[in-house]
Amino acid sequence: MTFEEIGLHELVLEGLSCMGFEKATPIQEQAIPEVLKGRDIIGCAQTGTGKTAAFVLPILNKILEKDYKNTSTLIIVPTRELALQIDQQIQGLAYFTGATSICLYGGGKAGDWKEQKKAMDQGVDIIIATPGKLISHLIMKSINVSTIENLIFDEADRMLDMGFYEDICRIISFLPEKRQNLMFSATMPPKIRDLAKRFLTNPFEVSIEISKPSEGVLQAAYLTFDNQKTPLISSLIKGKDEYKSILIFTSTKRKVNDIVRSLRGNNFEVKGISSDLEQQEREDVLMAFTTKKVRVLVATDVISRGIDIKDINLVINYDVPGNPADYVHRIGRTARADTTGVAITLINPDDMYKFRNIETLIENEVPKVKLPEVLGDGPEWRKTSSKGKNNNGGRKKFQGKKKFYGKKKH
């Protein structure tokens, strides 16, 4: 179905045309007409399905048709990266509509507060905010949400995972009771359904099944002990000039720093991004990676859904994600828009059970590649043994060739 067939305003269609969009994705095709009818929506769809436009487009349509005089729309997101990404999409899609938006998030410069308040005082149509920063503005009474008619939660599951449930309830207590509520989530665990029951009224449900990874993604996995991981990454990318943009996901801020330090020691152009950085630093790092000034970006899971960078050639999961759906999100950073890419996962003995769950979700067994001989032997793949145990029933340390890589564990 085309956007014109959906019945969007001609100025919204003009913006879509300039961006090269003509046909709606499945979630857009199902959700947009219901949003335009004024119904509450609960939508389940993964990154890359076009769900941001599924709520932005009908909201822009409503702004044009209703000619709101005050702020009408509040979008709540878990991270500043996602807030900025949505704001950028709004700016592109709203180019011909005259609709305005602003991002509210923590970790910015000292003068951001005054700039944000000034912008809101002058009038803005759409506010995109992280929960903590929004609550700060609400407490200081520097923001007026009494005119909000459209409330949107994006990446609702991630917000609950990050402990924002109470913050969400507090924010909603400031809002008018009469409003349209749209909730979008990559997964639909029971806690999301509970949240929807509490705040949504007779919602229309849109569920786009978590798709299998794109056929353009070449998947592979290495069975490794932890001290083999970083040397393995170095060997994988050394001399591979075709990998111009490499994204490495890991589970902790400390690991980000360790990986960056080790790869820099091998003369790779690499930067890390985590919540340890100030907002401006994080934006600078993302810009350097986007513009190919930095070849390798090491990141924590905090940006796995918020990052929107095209032409990533290689995604490496330094750690296996705990949620199988997050695996699909992570490797979905490559092979976008009909391109091709490579996704590699490093699996230690404790993470084998997680990877088995991933293979169950994607209904495919990912090839296990033999480690380079210089790294020695890795652990053996176990399909049925218990979590975190080796075949002898205990935890196993690296016992490959005598050559030792990385720091010794004491």
Secondary structure, DSSP 8 states (H G I E B T S, - for coil): -BHHHHT--HHHHHHHHHTT--B--HHHHHHHHHHHTT--EEEE--TTS-HHHHHHHHHHHHHHHH--SS--EEEE-S-HHHHHHHHHHHHHHTTTT---EEEE-SS--TTHHHHHHHHHHH--SEEEE-HHHHHHHHHTT----TT--EEEESSHHHHHHTT-HHHHHHHHTTS-SS-EEEEEESS--HHHHHHHHHH-SS-EEEE-------TTEEEEEEE--HHHHHHHHHHHHTT-TT--SEEEEES-HHHHHHHHHHHHHTT--EEEESTTS-HHHHHHHHHHHHTTS-SEEEEEGGGTTT---S-B-EEEESS--SSHHHHHHHHTTBS-TT--EEEEEEE-GGGHHHHHHHHHHHTS---EE---GGG-------SSS-TT--TTSS-----SSS---S----
